[in-house]
Structures are given as C-alpha cells and as structure tokens.
Amino acid sequence: QIEGLNPMTFSSNLGLGFNYAITKHFNFSLEPMLKFQLTSLNSQSVYNSKPYTAGVFTGLSYSF
C-alpha cells in the first residue's frame, strides 16, 4: 500500500459516440471521452489531486 492514498475514490466518465456508415456493412465510430476523479486521490488535505484524462477512441466495424 502506498502511504497517503485514499482507500476509496470515486470517478466518473463522460462521452459521446458517433457512428458513420461507410458502406452497408462497414461502420466507422468516433468516441470522445473525458474521465475525471470526483474525490481526491490523496488522504492528506494539503494535496487535493483530482486528475482527469481526455481521449478519443476510434473503430471500424463490419456487420454481416
């Protein structure tokens, strides 16, 4: 165990999904997402670290 970390934290995700039909069977997807901490990672009140991550996920799918 790392000293000073909270034993439990809460986080949340926010994102959207977009699909674009290339052909009848192929789809392209684009999903921007933001992930962020709702509570501090550190149990000491001096450090109030609430990190966040932003990303864009893409994909190509084929349906039969």
C-alpha positions in Angstrom: 0.0 0.0 0.0 1.2 3.5 -0.9 1.2 5.9 2.0 -1.2 8.9 1.9 -3.6 7.5 -0.7 -7.3 7.3 0.0 -8.5 3.6 0.2 -11.6 4.5 -1.9 -12.1 7.1 -4.6 -14.9 8.0 -6.9 -14.6 8.7 -10.6 -16.9 9.5 -13.5 -16.9 9.2 -17.3 -18.5 11.4 -19.8 -18.5 10.6 -23.5 -20.4 10.6 -26.8 -20.4 8.0 -29.6 -20.7 8.8 -33.3 -21.2 6.2 -36.0 -20.8 6.8 -39.7 -21.9 4.2 -42.3 -19.1 3.9 -44.9 -21.0 1.1 -46.8 -23.9 -1.2 -46.0 -21.6 -3.4 -43.9 -18.8 -1.2 -42.7 -19.2 1.5 -40.0 -16.6 4.0 -38.6 -17.0 5.0 -34.9 -15.6 8.0 -33.1 -16.0 8.3 -29.3 -14.5 11.3 -27.5 -14.4 10.7 -23.7 -13.5 12.6 -20.5 -12.7 10.6 -17.3 -12.3 12.5 -14.1 -11.9 11.9 -10.3 -14.8 13.2 -8.1 -12.8 12.7 -4.9 -9.1 13.4 -4.1 -6.6 10.6 -4.5 -4.7 11.8 -1.5 -5.9 11.5 2.1 -3.8 14.5 3.2 -5.7 17.8 2.9 -2.5 19.6 1.7 -2.7 17.8 -1.6 -6.0 17.9 -3.4 -5.3 15.9 -6.5 -8.2 15.2 -8.8 -6.7 14.0 -12.1 -8.6 13.8 -15.4 -8.0 12.1 -18.7 -9.3 13.1 -22.1 -9.2 10.7 -25.1 -10.7 9.9 -28.5 -11.5 6.3 -29.3 -12.0 5.2 -32.9 -13.0 2.0 -34.5 -14.0 0.2 -37.7 -16.8 -2.4 -37.5 -18.2 -4.9 -40.0 -21.7 -6.4 -39.8 -22.9 -9.5 -41.6 
